[in-house]
Amino acid sequence: MTKHFRPWKVDEAWLLPPSVQEFVPEGHAAHLVRDMVAEELDLSAILSTYTEPRGYPPYHPAMMVALLLYAYSRGVYSSRRIARGCEERLDFQAVTALDRPDFRTISEFRRRHLAALADLFVQVLAVCRRAGLVGLGQVAVDGTKLRASASRHRAMSYARMGPAERDLAAEVEGWLAQAERTDAEEDAALGAGRRGDEMPAWMRDKRRRLERIRAAKAELEAEAQAAEAARPDPGCKVDGSPRGRRGRKPKHPPGVPKPDAQRNFTDPESRIMKGHDGFVQAYNAQAAVDAKAQVILAHHLTNNASDQDGLRPLLDAVTVNTKATPAEVSADSGFCSEANLADLAGRGIRGYVATGRAKHPDGGEDQRRGPLVSAMRRRLRRAGRRSRYRLRKQVVEPVLGQIKQARGFRQFLLRGIEKVKHEWALICTAHNLTKLARAAAA
């Protein structure tokens, strides 16, 4: 007896096209993102930029927004990979309704509306709150180092800039003199009206590098002078003469950059930071996460490797985004300082901030001192293993792990701190969408 199989008719033409609702199962995240963008989100900031009635009709902005948000929630960030998904993946086609925008169109749309796309974070968070995914009982904050779109090998220290500038300047001067002699010889041989005076490409590259070195050197010197000017005035002696600087004599003159201060020529606003896999050219991305469903309430990004300055902006953003103040906030030792603990107390928030490293969060006696730090240390020791601080590892750290490991976002695509801030906002928005989709499917 011969076994019968289902027919496989790859050349059969369909009389009626299927509905995009049938491309993926009911309850799929593609349906949620598409319908939420079409019905819930206010896209007036994007739609208002299309004022020219002439020309070929572009793709609908709502479709492009839904495509970008869905792609980010699936861990697809490159415009080329997103365009390929529109051609090969049914879930992408369920969002675009079979539209296939080119990767240049996707990239240009993201570039043009980057700030407006970042602002959608607050609207998506509001949808999460209406769905009951935000409790504001326990909020955990943390930061992670994400690679910049630049190599740390493209950076140069201030100590190297001086010799490199002199060597390049001498080399360029020699080339310019050689070019003038060559021009004179060619004019004599070919005539003054013939071309031959163009600067060679190899010379242009060297001159551009020299200009970048000089610009980076000037930026470092300006920063050092600004830092020196911001120092508190040491005051004057009794006789009216200026009081000398106390303490150990500085190793280098005030107002002069340190020899190891660096600038990256690819992304000058990124910084070399220490990560889990060594030193990387990176930005410090931070997030405040609600404990109820691991929804991100606020995001912050800086090019400072330290987390201490990030707690206040995160708490301000939580209050602005949710119109409420969390009852508890937990953070690791990177956020511990007298100023941050005082800020938590001033807001009426019960804080659980580690004063030491991960294995001993109630330690750190040698590094951090002060009345508020001592009180926090006693609070953590008094609770022991039952401390509310232990919730931090199961609230915020899994979120950063999902972003970096599950969805594979370990390096920014854009350059410049303002663009990278908007990109981090998009990543956080995509994370909240995944939480919303999981809750809707449950």
Secondary structure, DSSP 8 states (H G I E B T S, - for coil): ---------TT---SS---GGGSS-TT-HHHHHHHHHHHT---HHHHTT-----SS----HHHHHHHHHHHHHTT---HHHHHHHHHH-HHHHHHHTT----HHHHHHHHHHTHHHHHHHHHHHHHHHHHTT----SEEEEEEEEEE-SS-GGGEEEHHHHHHHHHHHHHHHHHHHHHHHHHHHHHHHHH-TTS------HHHHHHHHHHHHHHHHHHHHHHHHHHHHHHS----B-TTS-B----SS--SS-TTS--TT-EEESS-TT-EEEEETTEEEEEEEEEEEEETTT--EEEEEEES-S-SGGGHHHHHHHHHHHHSS--SEEEE-GGG--HHHHHHHHHTT-EEEE-SS-TT-TT--TTT--SHHHHHHHHHHHHHGGG-GGGGHHHHTHHHHHIIIIIS---B-SS-SHHHHHHHHHHHHHHHHHHHHHHHHH-
